[in-house]
């Protein structure tokens, strides 16, 4: 399996390899690499919260999880996921997400 992975990495362009290296080191987020602005991320948050308020929990979870994937360093995303999982009566997951949010603020 390792040989296959190494062979696939050798076929990537130098830019793709640099981007992968930056992601692995935590030097960049997918949002930054794709040129997604802070305003666009905030718009995504508003959409996720609107869906949550409308009771569209599955859609809200998809939006918020996508935002977390694109920028895992945003405390507001993790806090919103915590709130969503509280609504879903899944306190264990909610505490995890809320703890992540708090750790980024402190």
One Martini backbone bead per residue (centre of mass of N, CA, C, O) as a GRO file, in nm:
protein
  106
    1UNK     BB    1   0.058   0.063  -0.021
    2UNK     BB    2   0.299   0.258  -0.001
    3UNK     BB    3   0.384   0.237  -0.298
    4UNK     BB    4   0.129   0.356  -0.419
    5UNK     BB    5   0.143   0.628  -0.276
    6UNK     BB    6   0.420   0.714  -0.387
    7UNK     BB    7   0.340   0.700  -0.688
    8UNK     BB    8   0.119   0.917  -0.671
    9UNK     BB    9   0.302   1.150  -0.569
   10UNK     BB   10   0.490   1.154  -0.830
   11UNK     BB   11   0.239   1.267  -1.017
   12UNK     BB   12   0.258   1.530  -0.894
   13UNK     BB   13   0.285   1.841  -0.885
   14UNK     BB   14   0.470   2.079  -0.737
   15UNK     BB   15   0.227   2.237  -0.630
   16UNK     BB   16   0.073   2.003  -0.502
   17UNK     BB   17   0.301   1.920  -0.310
   18UNK     BB   18   0.317   2.187  -0.158
   19UNK     BB   19   0.024   2.191  -0.061
   20UNK     BB   20   0.034   1.925   0.093
   21UNK     BB   21   0.258   2.012   0.286
   22UNK     BB   22   0.106   2.253   0.410
   23UNK     BB   23  -0.130   2.090   0.524
   24UNK     BB   24   0.035   1.894   0.704
   25UNK     BB   25   0.169   2.145   0.872
   26UNK     BB   26  -0.051   2.392   0.898
   27UNK     BB   27   0.009   2.646   0.686
   28UNK     BB   28  -0.275   2.567   0.556
   29UNK     BB   29  -0.583   2.590   0.399
   30UNK     BB   30  -0.822   2.518   0.184
   31UNK     BB   31  -0.940   2.798   0.170
   32UNK     BB   32  -0.678   2.941   0.094
   33UNK     BB   33  -0.615   2.771  -0.164
   34UNK     BB   34  -0.911   2.854  -0.293
   35UNK     BB   35  -0.984   3.161  -0.214
   36UNK     BB   36  -1.148   3.183   0.049
   37UNK     BB   37  -1.308   3.404   0.216
   38UNK     BB   38  -1.418   3.528   0.507
   39UNK     BB   39  -1.695   3.611   0.398
   40UNK     BB   40  -1.767   3.331   0.283
   41UNK     BB   41  -1.753   3.186   0.553
   42UNK     BB   42  -1.972   3.357   0.692
   43UNK     BB   43  -2.195   3.278   0.493
   44UNK     BB   44  -2.187   2.979   0.566
   45UNK     BB   45  -2.265   3.020   0.859
   46UNK     BB   46  -2.538   3.149   0.808
   47UNK     BB   47  -2.654   2.907   0.657
   48UNK     BB   48  -2.622   2.699   0.883
   49UNK     BB   49  -2.797   2.854   1.094
   50UNK     BB   50  -3.054   2.869   0.927
   51UNK     BB   51  -3.095   2.566   0.906
   52UNK     BB   52  -3.106   2.511   1.207
   53UNK     BB   53  -3.352   2.699   1.269
   54UNK     BB   54  -3.533   2.525   1.052
   55UNK     BB   55  -3.452   2.207   1.112
   56UNK     BB   56  -3.204   2.145   0.904
   57UNK     BB   57  -2.977   1.943   1.026
   58UNK     BB   58  -2.837   1.793   0.796
   59UNK     BB   59  -2.763   2.041   0.627
   60UNK     BB   60  -2.610   2.188   0.850
   61UNK     BB   61  -2.395   1.970   0.892
   62UNK     BB   62  -2.276   1.986   0.608
   63UNK     BB   63  -2.190   2.279   0.610
   64UNK     BB   64  -2.019   2.278   0.873
   65UNK     BB   65  -1.826   2.048   0.793
   66UNK     BB   66  -1.713   2.192   0.545
   67UNK     BB   67  -1.595   2.432   0.699
   68UNK     BB   68  -1.407   2.261   0.879
   69UNK     BB   69  -1.242   2.150   0.644
   70UNK     BB   70  -1.150   2.428   0.518
   71UNK     BB   71  -1.142   2.550   0.843
   72UNK     BB   72  -1.019   2.420   1.147
   73UNK     BB   73  -0.962   2.730   1.294
   74UNK     BB   74  -1.275   2.780   1.354
   75UNK     BB   75  -1.459   2.832   1.631
   76UNK     BB   76  -1.748   2.892   1.516
   77UNK     BB   77  -1.791   2.617   1.387
   78UNK     BB   78  -1.763   2.436   1.639
   79UNK     BB   79  -1.986   2.574   1.799
   80UNK     BB   80  -2.216   2.513   1.601
   81UNK     BB   81  -2.186   2.207   1.619
   82UNK     BB   82  -2.248   2.192   1.919
   83UNK     BB   83  -2.534   2.307   1.900
   84UNK     BB   84  -2.646   2.096   1.708
   85UNK     BB   85  -2.590   1.844   1.896
   86UNK     BB   86  -2.773   1.940   2.118
   87UNK     BB   87  -3.035   1.932   1.948
   88UNK     BB   88  -2.976   1.612   1.886
   89UNK     BB   89  -2.898   1.473   2.154
   90UNK     BB   90  -2.550   1.483   2.149
   91UNK     BB   91  -2.343   1.548   2.400
   92UNK     BB   92  -2.068   1.432   2.329
   93UNK     BB   93  -2.023   1.581   2.062
   94UNK     BB   94  -2.079   1.862   2.166
   95UNK     BB   95  -1.843   1.876   2.367
   96UNK     BB   96  -1.619   1.842   2.162
   97UNK     BB   97  -1.678   2.096   1.988
   98UNK     BB   98  -1.675   2.301   2.223
   99UNK     BB   99  -1.384   2.240   2.308
  100UNK     BB  100  -1.250   2.326   2.048
  101UNK     BB  101  -1.345   2.616   2.058
  102UNK     BB  102  -1.216   2.694   2.332
  103UNK     BB  103  -0.916   2.624   2.250
  104UNK     BB  104  -0.905   2.871   2.037
  105UNK     BB  105  -0.961   3.113   2.238
  106UNK     BB  106  -0.738   3.050   2.477
   0.00000   0.00000   0.00000
